Amino acid sequence: MVSRSCRTPPHRWLVRPVVLAAAVLFLVANGALTSADAVPPARAGRFSWPLAEPHPVLRAFQAPATPYSAGHRGVDLGGPAGGEVLAAGQAVVVFAGQVAGRPLVSLDHGGGLRTTYEPVSPRVVAGQPVGRGEVIGLLQPGHPGCAGLTPGAGADAAGATGPVVCLHWGARRGAEYVDPLGLLGSGRVRLLPWRPEDTERLRAGG
């Protein structure tokens, strides 16, 4: 038989959830929880390409040996100038503007994962939630990784009529840069030889 002194009054069990709810409200009111906290952690299969097809991979990701070493912290995708750039996954916009004269958009997908898109003329603002496949901006020329590409250079090549316009798509989990193609869950992507007619297709948007 359990004595009365060992029993916990029912009302005490109600105190804990009330206190927890009050603590959450306090954090929200004081800005400790932001809109990015509402974004579910990123998982493979919940992401898609940031450009409509065709979106050839002109330059692959190359992880730097150290945070300050040379490397290629993202992938370069071919696309038409002025083409729509899409959010690769559900996120909150954390930056939309210019950095060192380059227009870019940065998205927070939760779980410490952020993706960046440049050069992109923003069509969103910081703090705005976006869904996967939603337009976040328009692709602009001028990415340094595409400058100087010439016909006949294999995967990193332009068409015979002019330079390639490309999107630099980057991803970072915490302080570590990761291959954004790994978010797609589609296996390894192979770089294909570039043909002159491919540039015309990109410029035509199809």
C-alpha positions as CSV (number, residue, x, y, z in Angstrom):
1,M,0.0,0.0,0.0
2,V,1.4,3.4,-1.0
3,S,1.3,6.1,1.7
4,R,-0.1,9.5,1.0
5,S,3.4,11.0,1.6
6,C,4.8,9.1,-1.5
7,R,2.1,10.3,-3.8
8,T,2.7,13.3,-6.1
9,P,-0.3,15.6,-6.2
10,P,-1.7,15.6,-9.8
11,H,-1.4,19.4,-10.1
12,R,2.4,19.1,-9.8
13,W,2.6,17.1,-13.0
14,L,1.0,20.0,-14.8
15,V,3.7,22.5,-13.6
16,R,6.5,21.1,-15.8
17,P,4.8,21.5,-19.2
18,V,3.6,25.0,-18.2
19,V,7.1,26.0,-17.2
20,L,8.5,24.6,-20.4
21,A,6.0,26.5,-22.6
22,A,6.7,29.7,-20.7
23,A,10.5,29.2,-21.3
24,V,9.9,28.7,-25.1
25,L,7.8,31.8,-25.2
26,F,10.4,33.8,-23.4
27,L,13.1,32.7,-25.9
28,V,10.9,33.6,-28.9
29,A,10.1,37.0,-27.4
30,N,13.8,37.7,-26.8
31,G,14.9,36.6,-30.2
32,A,16.8,33.5,-29.1
33,L,14.7,31.4,-31.5
34,T,14.6,32.6,-35.1
35,S,12.7,31.7,-38.1
36,A,15.5,29.4,-39.2
37,D,14.8,27.2,-36.1
38,A,11.5,26.3,-37.6
39,V,13.1,24.8,-40.7
40,P,13.3,21.0,-40.5
41,P,16.9,19.6,-40.6
42,A,18.1,18.9,-44.1
43,R,18.0,15.4,-45.5
44,A,19.0,13.9,-48.8
45,G,16.0,13.5,-51.1
46,R,14.4,16.7,-50.0
47,F,16.5,18.8,-52.4
48,S,16.4,19.5,-56.1
49,W,18.5,21.2,-58.7
50,P,18.6,25.0,-58.5
51,L,18.3,25.4,-62.3
52,A,15.8,24.0,-64.7
53,E,17.2,21.5,-67.3
54,P,19.6,21.6,-68.9
55,H,22.0,22.4,-66.0
56,P,25.4,20.9,-67.0
57,V,28.0,20.6,-64.3
58,L,30.8,22.7,-65.7
59,R,33.1,22.5,-62.6
60,A,32.8,20.0,-59.8
61,F,33.2,20.5,-56.0
62,Q,36.8,20.3,-54.7
63,A,37.1,20.3,-50.9
64,P,39.9,22.5,-49.6
65,A,42.5,20.7,-47.5
66,T,42.2,23.4,-44.8
67,P,39.7,26.2,-44.3
68,Y,42.2,28.6,-45.9
69,S,43.5,26.3,-48.7
70,A,42.7,26.5,-52.4
71,G,39.8,24.5,-53.6
72,H,36.4,24.9,-55.3
73,R,33.8,25.4,-52.6
74,G,30.8,24.5,-54.6
75,V,29.8,23.5,-58.2
76,D,29.3,25.6,-61.3
77,L,26.2,24.9,-63.3
78,G,25.6,26.1,-66.8
79,G,22.4,28.1,-67.4
80,P,20.9,30.9,-69.5
81,A,21.5,34.5,-68.5
82,G,18.4,35.8,-66.8
83,G,17.2,32.3,-66.1
84,E,15.3,31.6,-62.9
85,V,17.3,30.3,-59.9
86,L,15.4,28.1,-57.6
87,A,15.7,27.3,-53.9
88,A,17.2,23.8,-53.7
89,G,15.1,23.0,-50.6
90,Q,12.8,24.4,-48.0
91,A,14.6,27.2,-46.2
92,V,14.7,30.7,-44.8
93,V,16.5,33.5,-46.7
94,V,19.4,34.7,-44.5
95,F,21.0,37.0,-47.1
96,A,20.0,38.6,-50.4
97,G,22.2,41.3,-51.7
98,Q,25.8,42.1,-52.7
99,V,29.1,40.8,-51.4
100,A,32.2,42.4,-52.8
101,G,30.2,43.6,-55.8
102,R,28.7,40.1,-56.5
103,P,24.9,39.5,-56.1
104,L,24.1,36.4,-54.1
105,V,21.4,34.7,-52.1
106,S,22.1,32.5,-49.0
107,L,19.5,30.1,-47.6
108,D,19.3,28.4,-44.1
109,H,17.9,24.9,-44.4
110,G,18.1,24.2,-40.6
111,G,20.4,21.6,-39.0
112,G,23.4,23.8,-39.6
113,L,23.1,23.6,-43.4
114,R,23.2,26.7,-45.6
115,T,23.4,27.0,-49.4
116,T,24.5,29.9,-51.5
117,Y,23.7,31.0,-55.1
118,E,25.8,33.5,-57.1
119,P,25.8,35.6,-59.2
120,V,22.0,35.9,-58.7
121,S,19.9,39.0,-58.8
122,P,17.6,38.5,-55.7
123,R,13.9,38.2,-55.9
124,V,13.6,37.5,-52.2
125,V,14.5,39.3,-49.0
126,A,16.2,38.3,-45.8
127,G,13.9,36.5,-43.3
128,Q,11.6,35.3,-46.1
129,P,10.6,31.6,-46.0
130,V,10.9,29.7,-49.3
131,G,9.9,26.3,-50.5
132,R,11.8,23.9,-52.6
133,G,11.7,24.9,-56.2
134,E,10.6,28.5,-55.4
135,V,12.2,31.3,-57.5
136,I,14.8,33.2,-55.4
137,G,16.4,35.2,-58.2
138,L,17.7,35.5,-61.8
139,L,21.0,34.2,-63.0
140,Q,23.5,36.9,-64.0
141,P,26.8,36.7,-66.0
142,G,30.1,37.4,-64.4
143,H,31.0,34.4,-62.2
144,P,34.8,34.2,-62.2
145,G,34.8,30.5,-62.6
146,C,33.2,30.8,-66.0
147,A,35.5,33.6,-67.3
148,G,37.9,32.5,-70.0
149,L,36.3,29.2,-70.8
150,T,36.9,28.4,-74.5
151,P,35.5,25.9,-77.0
152,G,37.2,22.5,-77.0
153,A,38.2,22.5,-73.3
154,G,36.1,19.5,-72.5
155,A,33.7,19.8,-69.6
156,D,34.8,23.3,-68.7
157,A,34.0,24.8,-72.1
158,A,31.9,27.4,-73.7
159,G,30.1,27.4,-77.1
160,A,31.8,28.8,-80.1
161,T,29.7,32.0,-79.9
162,G,30.6,33.3,-76.4
163,P,31.3,32.6,-72.7
164,V,29.2,30.3,-70.6
165,V,27.0,31.9,-68.0
166,C,27.0,29.8,-64.9
167,L,25.6,29.5,-61.4
168,H,28.0,28.9,-58.5
169,W,26.0,26.7,-56.0
170,G,27.7,26.2,-52.6
171,A,26.7,24.3,-49.5
172,R,28.1,24.5,-45.9
173,R,27.2,22.4,-42.9
174,G,28.4,24.4,-39.9
175,A,31.9,25.7,-40.8
176,E,32.6,22.8,-43.3
177,Y,32.0,23.2,-47.0
178,V,30.2,20.2,-48.5
179,D,29.4,19.1,-52.1
180,P,25.9,20.4,-52.8
181,L,25.4,17.6,-55.3
182,G,25.4,15.2,-52.3
183,L,22.1,16.8,-51.2
184,L,20.4,15.5,-54.3
185,G,20.8,11.9,-53.3
186,S,21.1,11.0,-57.0
187,G,24.6,9.4,-56.8
188,R,27.7,10.7,-58.5
189,V,27.4,13.3,-61.3
190,R,29.7,12.9,-64.3
191,L,31.1,15.9,-66.1
192,L,30.2,15.7,-69.8
193,P,32.1,17.2,-72.8
194,W,30.7,20.5,-73.8
195,R,29.4,21.0,-77.3
196,P,28.8,24.3,-79.1
197,E,25.1,23.5,-79.5
198,D,24.8,23.2,-75.7
199,T,25.4,26.9,-75.3
200,E,22.7,27.8,-77.8
201,R,20.3,25.5,-75.8
202,L,21.1,27.3,-72.6
203,R,20.7,30.7,-74.1
204,A,17.3,29.6,-75.5
205,G,16.3,28.3,-72.0
206,G,15.6,24.8,-73.3
